[in-house]
Amino acid sequence: MQISRRHFTRSALLATASSTLLATDLLSQTQSLVHTVQNGDTLGHIALKYGVSISALRKANNIPGDLIRTGQRLKIPGSNEETSSPTANTATATISSVHTVVRGDTLGSIALSHGISIGELKRANNLSSDIIRIGQNLNIPISRNSSEDLLNRVRAETARIRVRADNWKRIVVHHSAIKYGNATVYDRAHRKRGMQNGLAYHFVIGNGIDSGDGEIEVGPRWKKQLLGGHVKNYGINLTAIGICLVGNFQVTHPTKRQLNAFIQLMDWLRGEVAPEAKQFAGHRDLKGEQTICPGKNFPLAAMHARYDEKNLNIVGNL
Ligand SMILES: [Zn+2]
């Protein structure tokens, strides 16, 4: 069965919103995954998205070079056992984009539970009346409420571990330099690159494509309180918490919710969890890293204004 990327994402969201039944259903659907090439896709993007190598992708589709065309269907090699993990990951997400109506739901109760207005909900679903039916899937528009708490999941996952609070001296922000991906996808890619601890960052903030917009995913290195792998300098990796926002901010801008999530995460880390992480840097601020990360459109100056401690020159100190 052939499934487009769009279909896959929507199914994943559906699984988030409702039962394991749907998740199981999705699992059987994703056996032998097919990616329909979208405008702007490259073999590299697609390989990264599915955690496969470019050469495996070429081989599975008999592509001699790098040329692919929009609308082309590509077989994703070895996706049978692997593709279910992003779903498992989003199953605990606090941000869902589709709500499946259950008995007792009203537009009012659904709007309230997602922090949006009834009007927004109706507009997002082209509803002319207040009538909804059980089993109906409603799109949940992104909440504009900036006071929304995006840390529920991070708090819950951190409550289970003992944070090495004295170890963390700095926080470094990155962009992923690609519009696709989530913690699971990057974890797989980093392991393939030989990083045995997987995902190089401690946290990944989604952009609404492969994880929720503003969804903060907690990486294995945070759960195990391991050093990061997100900068070249080993000494900095030892003591720096890495936060990655999904997106290529040389080209696009971080979403409002991504920035909101970033600020909430920073405030929480600094204020409660890792108060010694007093230094803040964009990846490119660090000496010797030779990168444009986190991209020209990430508001790094504004974040420095917010997070730099007085008398602390981050570049000079590193
Ligand atoms: Zn970076």
py3Dmol code that shows the C-alpha trace and the ligand (Angstrom):
import py3Dmol

protein = """\
ATOM      1  CA  MET A   1       0.000   0.000   0.000  1.00  0.00           C
ATOM      2  CA  GLN A   2       1.323   3.379  -0.908  1.00  0.00           C
ATOM      3  CA  ILE A   3       1.144   6.184   1.546  1.00  0.00           C
ATOM      4  CA  SER A   4       2.138   9.766   0.929  1.00  0.00           C
ATOM      5  CA  ARG A   5       4.040  11.709   3.526  1.00  0.00           C
ATOM      6  CA  ARG A   6       1.007  13.857   4.180  1.00  0.00           C
ATOM      7  CA  HIS A   7      -1.147  10.818   4.819  1.00  0.00           C
ATOM      8  CA  PHE A   8       1.444   9.375   7.136  1.00  0.00           C
ATOM      9  CA  THR A   9       1.686  12.539   9.208  1.00  0.00           C
ATOM     10  CA  ARG A  10      -2.050  12.816   9.485  1.00  0.00           C
ATOM     11  CA  SER A  11      -2.328   9.197  10.569  1.00  0.00           C
ATOM     12  CA  ALA A  12       0.309   9.789  13.196  1.00  0.00           C
ATOM     13  CA  LEU A  13      -1.670  12.712  14.513  1.00  0.00           C
ATOM     14  CA  LEU A  14      -4.827  10.656  14.568  1.00  0.00           C
ATOM     15  CA  ALA A  15      -3.057   8.034  16.612  1.00  0.00           C
ATOM     16  CA  THR A  16      -2.021  10.746  19.021  1.00  0.00           C
ATOM     17  CA  ALA A  17      -5.530  11.937  19.456  1.00  0.00           C
ATOM     18  CA  SER A  18      -7.192   8.636  20.068  1.00  0.00           C
ATOM     19  CA  SER A  19      -6.725   4.993  20.814  1.00  0.00           C
ATOM     20  CA  THR A  20      -4.117   2.276  20.491  1.00  0.00           C
ATOM     21  CA  LEU A  21      -6.482   0.758  18.006  1.00  0.00           C
ATOM     22  CA  LEU A  22      -5.623   3.536  15.601  1.00  0.00           C
ATOM     23  CA  ALA A  23      -1.953   3.214  16.422  1.00  0.00           C
ATOM     24  CA  THR A  24      -2.063  -0.483  15.565  1.00  0.00           C
ATOM     25  CA  ASP A  25      -3.892   0.349  12.414  1.00  0.00           C
ATOM     26  CA  LEU A  26      -1.210   2.849  11.492  1.00  0.00           C
ATOM     27  CA  LEU A  27       1.467   0.278  12.114  1.00  0.00           C
ATOM     28  CA  SER A  28       0.010  -2.087   9.576  1.00  0.00           C
ATOM     29  CA  GLN A  29      -0.397   0.780   7.126  1.00  0.00           C
ATOM     30  CA  THR A  30       3.228   1.777   7.278  1.00  0.00           C
ATOM     31  CA  GLN A  31       4.592  -1.602   6.218  1.00  0.00           C
ATOM     32  CA  SER A  32       6.558  -0.887   3.053  1.00  0.00           C
ATOM     33  CA  LEU A  33       6.410   2.877   3.176  1.00  0.00           C
ATOM     34  CA  VAL A  34       6.408   5.001   0.065  1.00  0.00           C
ATOM     35  CA  HIS A  35       7.384   8.648   0.020  1.00  0.00           C
ATOM     36  CA  THR A  36       5.854  10.886  -2.630  1.00  0.00           C
ATOM     37  CA  VAL A  37       8.427  13.517  -3.528  1.00  0.00           C
ATOM     38  CA  GLN A  38       7.315  17.019  -2.601  1.00  0.00           C
ATOM     39  CA  ASN A  39       8.510  20.255  -4.056  1.00  0.00           C
ATOM     40  CA  GLY A  40      11.891  21.028  -2.524  1.00  0.00           C
ATOM     41  CA  ASP A  41      12.670  17.484  -1.399  1.00  0.00           C
ATOM     42  CA  THR A  42      16.153  16.155  -1.970  1.00  0.00           C
ATOM     43  CA  LEU A  43      17.392  12.603  -1.529  1.00  0.00           C
ATOM     44  CA  GLY A  44      19.238  13.881   1.529  1.00  0.00           C
ATOM     45  CA  HIS A  45      16.056  15.283   3.107  1.00  0.00           C
ATOM     46  CA  ILE A  46      14.170  12.091   2.487  1.00  0.00           C
ATOM     47  CA  ALA A  47      16.979   9.882   3.763  1.00  0.00           C
ATOM     48  CA  LEU A  48      17.210  11.938   6.942  1.00  0.00           C
ATOM     49  CA  LYS A  49      13.470  11.956   7.420  1.00  0.00           C
ATOM     50  CA  TYR A  50      13.231   8.172   7.356  1.00  0.00           C
ATOM     51  CA  GLY A  51      16.595   7.482   8.933  1.00  0.00           C
ATOM     52  CA  VAL A  52      17.948   5.597   5.942  1.00  0.00           C
ATOM     53  CA  SER A  53      21.125   6.204   3.988  1.00  0.00           C
ATOM     54  CA  ILE A  54      21.066   8.022   0.660  1.00  0.00           C
ATOM     55  CA  SER A  55      22.738   5.056  -1.028  1.00  0.00           C
ATOM     56  CA  ALA A  56      20.100   2.638   0.299  1.00  0.00           C
ATOM     57  CA  LEU A  57      17.435   4.994  -1.000  1.00  0.00           C
ATOM     58  CA  ARG A  58      19.120   5.113  -4.421  1.00  0.00           C
ATOM     59  CA  LYS A  59      19.476   1.348  -4.542  1.00  0.00           C
ATOM     60  CA  ALA A  60      15.858   0.671  -3.571  1.00  0.00           C
ATOM     61  CA  ASN A  61      14.636   2.948  -6.324  1.00  0.00           C
ATOM     62  CA  ASN A  62      17.266   2.405  -9.015  1.00  0.00           C
ATOM     63  CA  ILE A  63      18.311   6.035  -8.998  1.00  0.00           C
ATOM     64  CA  PRO A  64      21.837   6.450 -10.376  1.00  0.00           C
ATOM     65  CA  GLY A  65      22.383  10.082  -9.340  1.00  0.00           C
ATOM     66  CA  ASP A  66      20.625  12.633  -7.158  1.00  0.00           C
ATOM     67  CA  LEU A  67      17.856  13.526  -9.542  1.00  0.00           C
ATOM     68  CA  ILE A  68      14.292  13.067  -8.268  1.00  0.00           C
ATOM     69  CA  ARG A  69      11.147  14.813  -9.443  1.00  0.00           C
ATOM     70  CA  THR A  70       8.099  16.128  -7.656  1.00  0.00           C
ATOM     71  CA  GLY A  71       5.366  13.509  -7.480  1.00  0.00           C
ATOM     72  CA  GLN A  72       7.790  10.607  -7.880  1.00  0.00           C
ATOM     73  CA  ARG A  73       7.105   7.720  -5.498  1.00  0.00           C
ATOM     74  CA  LEU A  74      10.111   6.387  -3.678  1.00  0.00           C
ATOM     75  CA  LYS A  75      10.245   3.104  -1.830  1.00  0.00           C
ATOM     76  CA  ILE A  76      11.745   3.576   1.623  1.00  0.00           C
ATOM     77  CA  PRO A  77      14.068   0.632   2.203  1.00  0.00           C
ATOM     78  CA  GLY A  78      13.907  -1.275   5.481  1.00  0.00           C
ATOM     79  CA  SER A  79      11.067   0.828   6.745  1.00  0.00           C
ATOM     80  CA  ASN A  80       8.937  -2.096   7.914  1.00  0.00           C
ATOM     81  CA  GLU A  81      10.212  -2.349  11.431  1.00  0.00           C
ATOM     82  CA  GLU A  82      11.407   1.188  11.839  1.00  0.00           C
ATOM     83  CA  THR A  83       8.597   3.492  10.848  1.00  0.00           C
ATOM     84  CA  SER A  84       6.419   2.787  13.841  1.00  0.00           C
ATOM     85  CA  SER A  85       8.725   4.533  16.286  1.00  0.00           C
ATOM     86  CA  PRO A  86       7.816   8.138  15.451  1.00  0.00           C
ATOM     87  CA  THR A  87       4.239   7.151  16.219  1.00  0.00           C
ATOM     88  CA  ALA A  88       5.138   5.648  19.546  1.00  0.00           C
ATOM     89  CA  ASN A  89       6.895   8.880  20.250  1.00  0.00           C
ATOM     90  CA  THR A  90       4.013  11.168  19.426  1.00  0.00           C
ATOM     91  CA  ALA A  91       1.570   8.984  21.316  1.00  0.00           C
ATOM     92  CA  THR A  92       2.458  10.737  24.548  1.00  0.00           C
ATOM     93  CA  ALA A  93       2.577  14.191  23.003  1.00  0.00           C
ATOM     94  CA  THR A  94       0.707  16.919  24.805  1.00  0.00           C
ATOM     95  CA  ILE A  95      -0.021  18.777  21.596  1.00  0.00           C
ATOM     96  CA  SER A  96      -2.444  17.126  19.258  1.00  0.00           C
ATOM     97  CA  SER A  97      -3.624  18.480  15.970  1.00  0.00           C
ATOM     98  CA  VAL A  98      -6.609  16.229  15.455  1.00  0.00           C
ATOM     99  CA  HIS A  99      -9.319  15.514  18.010  1.00  0.00           C
ATOM    100  CA  THR A 100     -11.602  12.537  17.527  1.00  0.00           C
ATOM    101  CA  VAL A 101     -15.026  13.273  18.951  1.00  0.00           C
ATOM    102  CA  VAL A 102     -16.107  10.944  21.769  1.00  0.00           C
ATOM    103  CA  ARG A 103     -19.451  10.619  23.550  1.00  0.00           C
ATOM    104  CA  GLY A 104     -20.194  13.668  25.670  1.00  0.00           C
ATOM    105  CA  ASP A 105     -17.921  16.041  23.717  1.00  0.00           C
ATOM    106  CA  THR A 106     -19.293  19.424  22.753  1.00  0.00           C
ATOM    107  CA  LEU A 107     -17.612  22.108  20.677  1.00  0.00           C
ATOM    108  CA  GLY A 108     -17.291  24.053  23.907  1.00  0.00           C
ATOM    109  CA  SER A 109     -15.618  21.256  25.830  1.00  0.00           C
ATOM    110  CA  ILE A 110     -13.224  20.493  22.974  1.00  0.00           C
ATOM    111  CA  ALA A 111     -12.312  24.154  22.498  1.00  0.00           C
ATOM    112  CA  LEU A 112     -11.728  24.537  26.221  1.00  0.00           C
ATOM    113  CA  SER A 113      -9.530  21.461  26.476  1.00  0.00           C
ATOM    114  CA  HIS A 114      -7.315  22.714  23.658  1.00  0.00           C
ATOM    115  CA  GLY A 115      -7.194  26.311  24.833  1.00  0.00           C
ATOM    116  CA  ILE A 116      -8.885  27.750  21.759  1.00  0.00           C
ATOM    117  CA  SER A 117     -12.192  29.499  21.099  1.00  0.00           C
ATOM    118  CA  ILE A 118     -15.285  27.811  19.685  1.00  0.00           C
ATOM    119  CA  GLY A 119     -15.066  30.197  16.725  1.00  0.00           C
ATOM    120  CA  GLU A 120     -11.503  29.122  15.934  1.00  0.00           C
ATOM    121  CA  LEU A 121     -12.520  25.479  16.162  1.00  0.00           C
ATOM    122  CA  LYS A 122     -15.501  25.952  13.849  1.00  0.00           C
ATOM    123  CA  ARG A 123     -13.459  27.913  11.327  1.00  0.00           C
ATOM    124  CA  ALA A 124     -10.727  25.279  11.281  1.00  0.00           C
ATOM    125  CA  ASN A 125     -13.310  22.633  10.410  1.00  0.00           C
ATOM    126  CA  ASN A 126     -15.709  24.621   8.211  1.00  0.00           C
ATOM    127  CA  LEU A 127     -18.555  23.950  10.629  1.00  0.00           C
ATOM    128  CA  SER A 128     -21.651  26.031  10.053  1.00  0.00           C
ATOM    129  CA  SER A 129     -23.547  24.618  13.031  1.00  0.00           C
ATOM    130  CA  ASP A 130     -22.640  23.314  16.476  1.00  0.00           C
ATOM    131  CA  ILE A 131     -23.440  19.722  15.573  1.00  0.00           C
ATOM    132  CA  ILE A 132     -20.617  17.199  15.826  1.00  0.00           C
ATOM    133  CA  ARG A 133     -20.816  13.425  15.748  1.00  0.00           C
ATOM    134  CA  ILE A 134     -18.973  10.698  17.605  1.00  0.00           C
ATOM    135  CA  GLY A 135     -15.934   9.523  15.684  1.00  0.00           C
ATOM    136  CA  GLN A 136     -15.635  12.760  13.722  1.00  0.00           C
ATOM    137  CA  ASN A 137     -12.076  14.050  13.397  1.00  0.00           C
ATOM    138  CA  LEU A 138     -11.698  17.739  14.125  1.00  0.00           C
ATOM    139  CA  ASN A 139      -8.633  19.763  13.236  1.00  0.00           C
ATOM    140  CA  ILE A 140      -7.336  21.597  16.253  1.00  0.00           C
ATOM    141  CA  PRO A 141      -5.840  24.930  15.186  1.00  0.00           C
ATOM    142  CA  ILE A 142      -2.725  26.191  16.877  1.00  0.00           C
ATOM    143  CA  SER A 143      -3.522  28.089  20.005  1.00  0.00           C
ATOM    144  CA  ARG A 144      -2.503  31.737  19.996  1.00  0.00           C
ATOM    145  CA  ASN A 145      -2.412  31.742  23.750  1.00  0.00           C
ATOM    146  CA  SER A 146       1.209  32.472  24.595  1.00  0.00           C
ATOM    147  CA  SER A 147       0.715  31.584  28.250  1.00  0.00           C
ATOM    148  CA  GLU A 148      -0.012  27.992  27.295  1.00  0.00           C
ATOM    149  CA  ASP A 149       2.208  25.602  29.217  1.00  0.00           C
ATOM    150  CA  LEU A 150       4.335  23.602  26.780  1.00  0.00           C
ATOM    151  CA  LEU A 151       6.417  21.939  29.484  1.00  0.00           C
ATOM    152  CA  ASN A 152       4.018  19.277  30.761  1.00  0.00           C
ATOM    153  CA  ARG A 153       5.765  16.408  29.070  1.00  0.00           C
ATOM    154  CA  VAL A 154       9.275  17.682  29.783  1.00  0.00           C
ATOM    155  CA  ARG A 155       8.412  18.117  33.447  1.00  0.00           C
ATOM    156  CA  ALA A 156       6.920  14.637  33.651  1.00  0.00           C
ATOM    157  CA  GLU A 157       9.926  13.006  31.986  1.00  0.00           C
ATOM    158  CA  THR A 158      12.370  14.983  34.092  1.00  0.00           C
ATOM    159  CA  ALA A 159      10.543  14.096  37.302  1.00  0.00           C
ATOM    160  CA  ARG A 160      11.559  10.466  36.736  1.00  0.00           C
ATOM    161  CA  ILE A 161      15.274  11.182  36.655  1.00  0.00           C
ATOM    162  CA  ARG A 162      17.874  12.779  38.856  1.00  0.00           C
ATOM    163  CA  VAL A 163      19.224  15.846  37.086  1.00  0.00           C
ATOM    164  CA  ARG A 164      22.971  16.373  37.422  1.00  0.00           C
ATOM    165  CA  ALA A 165      22.332  19.994  38.189  1.00  0.00           C
ATOM    166  CA  ASP A 166      25.965  20.815  39.030  1.00  0.00           C
ATOM    167  CA  ASN A 167      27.197  19.452  35.731  1.00  0.00           C
ATOM    168  CA  TRP A 168      25.330  21.767  33.381  1.00  0.00           C
ATOM    169  CA  LYS A 169      27.101  25.099  32.954  1.00  0.00           C
ATOM    170  CA  ARG A 170      25.707  26.307  29.661  1.00  0.00           C
ATOM    171  CA  ILE A 171      22.893  25.969  27.153  1.00  0.00           C
ATOM    172  CA  VAL A 172      23.495  25.995  23.404  1.00  0.00           C
ATOM    173  CA  VAL A 173      20.718  26.529  20.867  1.00  0.00           C
ATOM    174  CA  HIS A 174      20.717  24.951  17.382  1.00  0.00           C
ATOM    175  CA  HIS A 175      18.520  24.651  14.350  1.00  0.00           C
ATOM    176  CA  SER A 176      18.276  21.302  12.609  1.00  0.00           C
ATOM    177  CA  ALA A 177      19.005  22.943   9.226  1.00  0.00           C
ATOM    178  CA  ILE A 178      16.218  20.908   7.648  1.00  0.00           C
ATOM    179  CA  LYS A 179      12.489  21.428   7.742  1.00  0.00           C
ATOM    180  CA  TYR A 180      11.699  17.764   8.373  1.00  0.00           C
ATOM    181  CA  GLY A 181      12.378  15.560  11.349  1.00  0.00           C
ATOM    182  CA  ASN A 182      11.810  15.056  15.028  1.00  0.00           C
ATOM    183  CA  ALA A 183      13.737  13.578  17.948  1.00  0.00           C
ATOM    184  CA  THR A 184      13.267  10.003  16.742  1.00  0.00           C
ATOM    185  CA  VAL A 185      14.327  10.759  13.186  1.00  0.00           C
ATOM    186  CA  TYR A 186      17.436  12.675  14.235  1.00  0.00           C
ATOM    187  CA  ASP A 187      18.264  10.039  16.837  1.00  0.00           C
ATOM    188  CA  ARG A 188      18.331   7.405  14.138  1.00  0.00           C
ATOM    189  CA  ALA A 189      20.399   9.616  11.850  1.00  0.00           C
ATOM    190  CA  HIS A 190      22.925  10.383  14.585  1.00  0.00           C
ATOM    191  CA  ARG A 191      23.272   6.709  15.503  1.00  0.00           C
ATOM    192  CA  LYS A 192      23.888   5.929  11.842  1.00  0.00           C
ATOM    193  CA  ARG A 193      26.623   8.522  11.916  1.00  0.00           C
ATOM    194  CA  GLY A 194      28.245   6.535  14.693  1.00  0.00           C
ATOM    195  CA  MET A 195      27.044   8.367  17.799  1.00  0.00           C
ATOM    196  CA  GLN A 196      26.283   5.496  20.142  1.00  0.00           C
ATOM    197  CA  ASN A 197      24.307   7.680  22.542  1.00  0.00           C
ATOM    198  CA  GLY A 198      22.030   8.741  19.712  1.00  0.00           C
ATOM    199  CA  LEU A 199      20.370  12.118  19.349  1.00  0.00           C
ATOM    200  CA  ALA A 200      23.103  14.690  19.864  1.00  0.00           C
ATOM    201  CA  TYR A 201      20.768  17.244  21.467  1.00  0.00           C
ATOM    202  CA  HIS A 202      19.017  16.969  24.804  1.00  0.00           C
ATOM    203  CA  PHE A 203      15.795  18.550  23.574  1.00  0.00           C
ATOM    204  CA  VAL A 204      14.131  18.967  20.184  1.00  0.00           C
ATOM    205  CA  ILE A 205      11.388  21.538  19.577  1.00  0.00           C
ATOM    206  CA  GLY A 206       9.042  20.639  16.729  1.00  0.00           C
ATOM    207  CA  ASN A 207       7.761  22.842  13.925  1.00  0.00           C
ATOM    208  CA  GLY A 208       4.458  21.087  13.256  1.00  0.00           C
ATOM    209  CA  ILE A 209       5.657  18.898  10.390  1.00  0.00           C
ATOM    210  CA  ASP A 210       6.974  15.696  11.930  1.00  0.00           C
ATOM    211  CA  SER A 211       6.201  16.592  15.534  1.00  0.00           C
ATOM    212  CA  GLY A 212       3.852  19.110  17.097  1.00  0.00           C
ATOM    213  CA  ASP A 213       4.411  22.811  16.549  1.00  0.00           C
ATOM    214  CA  GLY A 214       6.164  23.842  19.754  1.00  0.00           C
ATOM    215  CA  GLU A 215       6.234  20.296  21.047  1.00  0.00           C
ATOM    216  CA  ILE A 216       9.313  19.732  23.184  1.00  0.00           C
ATOM    217  CA  GLU A 217      10.736  16.234  22.825  1.00  0.00           C
ATOM    218  CA  VAL A 218      13.099  14.926  25.461  1.00  0.00           C
ATOM    219  CA  GLY A 219      16.100  13.050  24.062  1.00  0.00           C
ATOM    220  CA  PRO A 220      17.782   9.967  25.507  1.00  0.00           C
ATOM    221  CA  ARG A 221      20.802  11.983  26.602  1.00  0.00           C
ATOM    222  CA  TRP A 222      18.636  14.116  28.862  1.00  0.00           C
ATOM    223  CA  LYS A 223      16.899  11.058  30.272  1.00  0.00           C
ATOM    224  CA  LYS A 224      20.297   9.535  31.064  1.00  0.00           C
ATOM    225  CA  GLN A 225      21.927  12.904  31.864  1.00  0.00           C
ATOM    226  CA  LEU A 226      24.683  12.203  29.352  1.00  0.00           C
ATOM    227  CA  LEU A 227      26.992  14.661  27.687  1.00  0.00           C
ATOM    228  CA  GLY A 228      25.763  16.136  24.423  1.00  0.00           C
ATOM    229  CA  GLY A 229      27.178  15.599  20.966  1.00  0.00           C
ATOM    230  CA  HIS A 230      25.907  18.838  19.509  1.00  0.00           C
ATOM    231  CA  VAL A 231      29.119  20.857  19.191  1.00  0.00           C
ATOM    232  CA  LYS A 232      32.602  19.938  17.986  1.00  0.00           C
ATOM    233  CA  ASN A 233      34.347  20.885  21.204  1.00  0.00           C
ATOM    234  CA  TYR A 234      34.307  17.916  23.579  1.00  0.00           C
ATOM    235  CA  GLY A 235      34.797  20.048  26.669  1.00  0.00           C
ATOM    236  CA  ILE A 236      31.732  22.084  25.838  1.00  0.00           C
ATOM    237  CA  ASN A 237      29.696  18.975  25.051  1.00  0.00           C
ATOM    238  CA  LEU A 238      30.445  17.732  28.567  1.00  0.00           C
ATOM    239  CA  THR A 239      28.744  20.664  30.229  1.00  0.00           C
ATOM    240  CA  ALA A 240      26.327  22.110  27.678  1.00  0.00           C
ATOM    241  CA  ILE A 241      22.656  21.318  27.359  1.00  0.00           C
ATOM    242  CA  GLY A 242      21.741  21.225  23.660  1.00  0.00           C
ATOM    243  CA  ILE A 243      18.383  22.455  22.422  1.00  0.00           C
ATOM    244  CA  CYS A 244      17.504  22.042  18.754  1.00  0.00           C
ATOM    245  CA  LEU A 245      14.614  23.736  16.957  1.00  0.00           C
ATOM    246  CA  VAL A 246      13.431  21.855  13.894  1.00  0.00           C
ATOM    247  CA  GLY A 247      13.805  23.964  10.766  1.00  0.00           C
ATOM    248  CA  ASN A 248      16.317  25.649   8.523  1.00  0.00           C
ATOM    249  CA  PHE A 249      16.371  29.202   9.836  1.00  0.00           C
ATOM    250  CA  GLN A 250      18.601  30.412   7.038  1.00  0.00           C
ATOM    251  CA  VAL A 251      15.510  29.969   4.881  1.00  0.00           C
ATOM    252  CA  THR A 252      12.454  30.062   7.136  1.00  0.00           C
ATOM    253  CA  HIS A 253      11.692  31.476  10.553  1.00  0.00           C
ATOM    254  CA  PRO A 254      11.037  29.573  13.747  1.00  0.00           C
ATOM    255  CA  THR A 255       7.316  29.431  14.468  1.00  0.00           C
ATOM    256  CA  LYS A 256       5.790  31.477  17.253  1.00  0.00           C
ATOM    257  CA  ARG A 257       5.122  28.341  19.212  1.00  0.00           C
ATOM    258  CA  GLN A 258       8.667  27.073  18.751  1.00  0.00           C
ATOM    259  CA  LEU A 259      10.035  30.297  20.197  1.00  0.00           C
ATOM    260  CA  ASN A 260       7.469  30.222  22.946  1.00  0.00           C
ATOM    261  CA  ALA A 261       8.472  26.644  23.768  1.00  0.00           C
ATOM    262  CA  PHE A 262      12.142  27.580  23.659  1.00  0.00           C
ATOM    263  CA  ILE A 263      11.629  30.428  26.113  1.00  0.00           C
ATOM    264  CA  GLN A 264       9.564  28.265  28.445  1.00  0.00           C
ATOM    265  CA  LEU A 265      12.224  25.550  28.334  1.00  0.00           C
ATOM    266  CA  MET A 266      15.065  28.023  28.922  1.00  0.00           C
ATOM    267  CA  ASP A 267      13.273  29.725  31.800  1.00  0.00           C
ATOM    268  CA  TRP A 268      12.504  26.395  33.413  1.00  0.00           C
ATOM    269  CA  LEU A 269      16.026  25.003  32.992  1.00  0.00           C
ATOM    270  CA  ARG A 270      17.604  28.183  34.312  1.00  0.00           C
ATOM    271  CA  GLY A 271      15.084  28.771  37.043  1.00  0.00           C
ATOM    272  CA  GLU A 272      14.494  25.293  38.442  1.00  0.00           C
ATOM    273  CA  VAL A 273      16.399  22.449  36.912  1.00  0.00           C
ATOM    274  CA  ALA A 274      19.918  23.508  36.016  1.00  0.00           C
ATOM    275  CA  PRO A 275      20.508  26.881  37.665  1.00  0.00           C
ATOM    276  CA  GLU A 276      24.266  26.625  37.083  1.00  0.00           C
ATOM    277  CA  ALA A 277      23.759  26.650  33.311  1.00  0.00           C
ATOM    278  CA  LYS A 278      24.354  30.371  33.318  1.00  0.00           C
ATOM    279  CA  GLN A 279      25.989  30.686  29.922  1.00  0.00           C
ATOM    280  CA  PHE A 280      23.821  30.916  26.853  1.00  0.00           C
ATOM    281  CA  ALA A 281      25.061  30.573  23.286  1.00  0.00           C
ATOM    282  CA  GLY A 282      23.911  30.053  19.771  1.00  0.00           C
ATOM    283  CA  HIS A 283      26.004  27.327  18.204  1.00  0.00           C
ATOM    284  CA  ARG A 284      27.818  29.827  15.969  1.00  0.00           C
ATOM    285  CA  ASP A 285      28.797  31.954  18.977  1.00  0.00           C
ATOM    286  CA  LEU A 286      31.207  29.260  20.076  1.00  0.00           C
ATOM    287  CA  LYS A 287      34.806  29.665  19.044  1.00  0.00           C
ATOM    288  CA  GLY A 288      36.022  27.267  16.379  1.00  0.00           C
ATOM    289  CA  GLU A 289      32.648  25.804  15.457  1.00  0.00           C
ATOM    290  CA  GLN A 290      32.503  27.325  11.943  1.00  0.00           C
ATOM    291  CA  THR A 291      28.743  27.163  11.512  1.00  0.00           C
ATOM    292  CA  ILE A 292      25.842  29.492  10.809  1.00  0.00           C
ATOM    293  CA  CYS A 293      23.668  27.489  13.219  1.00  0.00           C
ATOM    294  CA  PRO A 294      20.993  28.343  14.458  1.00  0.00           C
ATOM    295  CA  GLY A 295      20.509  30.310  11.213  1.00  0.00           C
ATOM    296  CA  LYS A 296      20.176  34.020  10.505  1.00  0.00           C
ATOM    297  CA  ASN A 297      16.438  34.059  11.250  1.00  0.00           C
ATOM    298  CA  PHE A 298      16.717  32.704  14.772  1.00  0.00           C
ATOM    299  CA  PRO A 299      16.406  35.752  17.058  1.00  0.00           C
ATOM    300  CA  LEU A 300      19.743  35.139  18.715  1.00  0.00           C
ATOM    301  CA  ALA A 301      20.373  38.757  19.738  1.00  0.00           C
ATOM    302  CA  ALA A 302      17.010  38.925  21.491  1.00  0.00           C
ATOM    303  CA  MET A 303      17.736  35.665  23.275  1.00  0.00           C
ATOM    304  CA  HIS A 304      21.122  36.959  24.358  1.00  0.00           C
ATOM    305  CA  ALA A 305      19.422  40.044  25.717  1.00  0.00           C
ATOM    306  CA  ARG A 306      17.124  37.810  27.691  1.00  0.00           C
ATOM    307  CA  TYR A 307      19.560  35.129  28.839  1.00  0.00           C
ATOM    308  CA  ASP A 308      23.042  36.612  29.072  1.00  0.00           C
ATOM    309  CA  GLU A 309      24.148  37.098  32.614  1.00  0.00           C
ATOM    310  CA  LYS A 310      25.746  40.430  33.321  1.00  0.00           C
ATOM    311  CA  ASN A 311      29.542  40.307  33.366  1.00  0.00           C
ATOM    312  CA  LEU A 312      29.553  37.048  31.497  1.00  0.00           C
ATOM    313  CA  ASN A 313      31.058  37.097  28.055  1.00  0.00           C
ATOM    314  CA  ILE A 314      30.178  33.733  26.645  1.00  0.00           C
ATOM    315  CA  VAL A 315      32.563  33.739  23.702  1.00  0.00           C
ATOM    316  CA  GLY A 316      35.456  34.980  25.806  1.00  0.00           C
ATOM    317  CA  ASN A 317      34.862  32.341  28.428  1.00  0.00           C
ATOM    318  CA  LEU A 318      34.849  29.393  26.135  1.00  0.00           C
TER     319      LEU A 318
END
"""
ligand_1 = """\
1
ZN
Zn 24.218 23.646 15.697
"""
view = py3Dmol.view(width=600, height=400)
view.addModel(protein, "pdb")
view.setStyle({"model": 0}, {"cartoon": {"style": "trace"}})
view.addModel(ligand_1, "xyz")
view.setStyle({"model": 1}, {"stick": {}})
view.zoomTo()
view.show()
